[in-house]
């Protein structure tokens, strides 16, 4: 599965990314520029620089993903695309 993960540097995301990789999934993780991602060091995943509030970025990445993971606090804007993503 091609997975897209928001909030990848947070508590849930930093545990989710290695688990998805261990299960053989390809992972793209959304990370804000300048985010401390030391908890993801050494993992082989694609980093996507940006912000969860960037609608065009979310639409592009979600269209390419077969699975999306959005830890609870990663989504706060309430826009239609993110509501659809977290259902």
N, C-alpha and C positions, 0 to 999 in steps of 0.2 A: 504494500500500500504506500502511496505517496502522501505523507503526513505533513500538515502545516500546523505549527504550534506557536501560539502567542504566549507572552509571559514566560518564555523559556528560561530566563535567568532567575525567576522567582522560586519559591520553595517547591510548589507542585511541578512547575515546568522543568526545573533542573533535575527532578526525579523521573519525570515522564520521558524526557528526551533519551536518556540512556536505556530505559526500558523498551521504548519503541525500536531503537537501534538493535538491541540485543535480540529482539524478535524478528529482525531482518527487514524492517521497514526503512524506507528512505525518508529522511526528516529535513524539512525546511523550517527554521525557527526565526520568528520575528524578534529582533532585539533593537531597542532604541540605541542610537549612536551614543557612545560613551558609557554604556551600561557595563557594570561589573559582571563579567561572565566567567569568573574563575571556576565556578562550580561545573562548567561545561568544558573545561580544559581537556584536551586530548581526544575529545569525541569527534567523530567524522560525520558532520552534518552541514547542510548549506545554511549560511547565515543570511538573513534578509534584514538590511538596515532600514529602520523606519519606525512608525508609530501606529498603534492600533486605531487611532482616529483618522488615518489616511484612507479614505474610502476607496480610492482608485487602487491603491496597493492591496488592500484586502480583497477587492473584487478580482484582481489579477491572480493573486496567490491562491485564493479559494477555488477559482476556476480550474487551476492546474492540479489541485489536490483531490485525492480520493477519500481523505479523512482529515478532519480539522479538530483540533483540541484547543480549547480556550479556558484556561484556569479561571475560576470565578472572578477574581479581581482584575483580570486582564481587560475585560470588556466593561466599559462604563458609559459609553455614549448612548446606548439604546437605539441606534439607528436600525433600520430594517435588515440590512445585510448581517449585522452582528447578532440580531435576535434569531435570524434564520440559521446562522452558523452554530449557535449554542444549543439548539433544540435537539 
